[in-house]
Amino acid sequence: MKEMVSLLLVISIGFAMLTYSRGNSQESAKNTGTTKTIDLSPPVEKSDLSVEEAFSRRRSIRNFENVPLSLAEISQLLWSAQGITDNRGFRTAPSAGALYPLEIYVVADKIEGLSAGVYKYLPSKHELELISDGNKLAQLADAALMQAWVENSPAVIVITAVYERTTIKYGKRGIRYVHIEVGCAAQNIYLQSVSLNLGTTFIGAFDDQQVKNVLNIPDNENPLAIMPIGKYK
Ligand SMILES: Cc1cc2nc3c(=O)[nH]c(=O)nc-3n(C[C@H](O)[C@H](O)[C@H](O)COP(=O)(O)O)c2cc1C
């Protein structure tokens, strides 16, 4: 009887620990040697908003409430842009030859459970990788030709592209394909924002080199879109 009670106790402690670790996995940070990664919330694939309503309600929004975003909201937006939706590696947005030239970054100031910094989205793991610490939104607003409202958003998504991933197969025409792909990913972010009651705007006016400096990206990676995200005012 005594052994039975001990066994039950061990099982219930084990189960409680498993549940606890699962419950916290969405916001857990891992330090793997030189890189720090953050698990994101699993994507939600259902909502009460039809795609037609999202088309009809989509607008470019530039005034945001001074409130933080949740990590779940940013997870969902990143997934909408480039999340993997198929065991062959296909994603939420189409890609010429499935070559996936786009990279997605978050320049974060106010996201619950995430310190201010620059993060890179890792689609294969649905994780964020910390690139650099600290709030870089003032620098990003300067880079966006002084569009001051960029600095007042809680977070900004930046889409970059490595043209060679596509031009290696399609030559010069690949450049056109990469630009089309940015539009596809950005529209996903717009429509996902509507569904989350958030606002965004596609910003194309910026100094490439200054944005590269903010993100600390290599020379062959090119910023193509800046999308501030925030709650509607
Ligand atoms: C390629 C592109 C570049 C844009 N660049 C900027 C920009 O630098 N700053 C800005 O405030 N809005 C920018 N916009 C947003 C447009 O101003 C906006 O889409 C347009 O006024 C129509 O409004 P709507 O998006 O609410 O329908 C850009 C949009 C696109 C598609």
The ligand as an SDF file (V2000), in Angstrom:
LIG
                    3D

 31 33  0  0  0  0  0  0  0  0999 V2000
    4.8510   50.0010  -51.8350 C   0  0  0  0  0  0  0  0  0  0  0  0
    4.1680   50.8860  -50.8120 C   0  0  0  0  0  0  0  0  0  0  0  0
    4.9070   51.8640  -50.1510 C   0  0  0  0  0  0  0  0  0  0  0  0
    4.2950   52.6550  -49.1730 C   0  0  0  0  0  0  0  0  0  0  0  0
    5.0800   53.5330  -48.4530 N   0  0  0  0  0  0  0  0  0  0  0  0
    4.5080   54.2390  -47.4360 C   0  0  0  0  0  0  0  0  0  0  0  0
    5.3160   55.0730  -46.6100 C   0  0  0  0  0  0  0  0  0  0  0  0
    6.5260   55.1840  -46.7600 O   0  0  0  0  0  0  0  0  0  0  0  0
    4.6940   55.7430  -45.6030 N   0  0  0  0  0  0  0  0  0  0  0  0
    3.3480   55.6430  -45.3660 C   0  0  0  0  0  0  0  0  0  0  0  0
    2.8690   56.2800  -44.4220 O   0  0  0  0  0  0  0  0  0  0  0  0
    2.5540   54.8460  -46.1280 N   0  0  0  0  0  0  0  0  0  0  0  0
    3.1060   54.1460  -47.1590 C   0  0  0  0  0  0  0  0  0  0  0  0
    2.3240   53.2920  -47.9100 N   0  0  0  0  0  0  0  0  0  0  0  0
    0.8870   53.1410  -47.5940 C   0  0  0  0  0  0  0  0  0  0  0  0
    0.0030   53.8930  -48.5890 C   0  0  0  0  0  0  0  0  0  0  0  0
    0.1160   55.2870  -48.3450 O   0  0  0  0  0  0  0  0  0  0  0  0
   -1.4520   53.4330  -48.4230 C   0  0  0  0  0  0  0  0  0  0  0  0
   -1.5450   52.0610  -48.7680 O   0  0  0  0  0  0  0  0  0  0  0  0
   -2.4040   54.2410  -49.3100 C   0  0  0  0  0  0  0  0  0  0  0  0
   -2.5240   55.5680  -48.8280 O   0  0  0  0  0  0  0  0  0  0  0  0
   -3.7980   53.6180  -49.4000 C   0  0  0  0  0  0  0  0  0  0  0  0
   -4.3840   53.5400  -48.0990 O   0  0  0  0  0  0  0  0  0  0  0  0
   -4.8680   52.1470  -47.4750 P   0  0  0  0  0  0  0  0  0  0  0  0
   -3.6830   51.2500  -47.3720 O   0  0  0  0  0  0  0  0  0  0  0  0
   -5.4480   52.5240  -46.1270 O   0  0  0  0  0  0  0  0  0  0  0  0
   -5.9110   51.5740  -48.3800 O   0  0  0  0  0  0  0  0  0  0  0  0
    2.9160   52.5100  -48.9010 C   0  0  0  0  0  0  0  0  0  0  0  0
    2.1810   51.5190  -49.5760 C   0  0  0  0  0  0  0  0  0  0  0  0
    2.7990   50.7110  -50.5000 C   0  0  0  0  0  0  0  0  0  0  0  0
    1.9900   49.6100  -51.1670 C   0  0  0  0  0  0  0  0  0  0  0  0
  1  2  1  0
  2  3  1  0
  2 30  2  0
  3  4  2  0
  4  5  1  0
  4 28  1  0
  5  6  2  0
  6  7  1  0
  6 13  1  0
  7  8  2  0
  7  9  1  0
  9 10  1  0
 10 11  2  0
 10 12  1  0
 12 13  2  0
 13 14  1  0
 14 15  1  0
 14 28  1  0
 15 16  1  0
 16 17  1  0
 16 18  1  0
 18 19  1  0
 18 20  1  0
 20 21  1  0
 20 22  1  0
 22 23  1  0
 23 24  1  0
 24 25  2  0
 24 26  1  0
 24 27  1  0
 28 29  2  0
 29 30  1  0
 30 31  1  0
M  END
$$$$
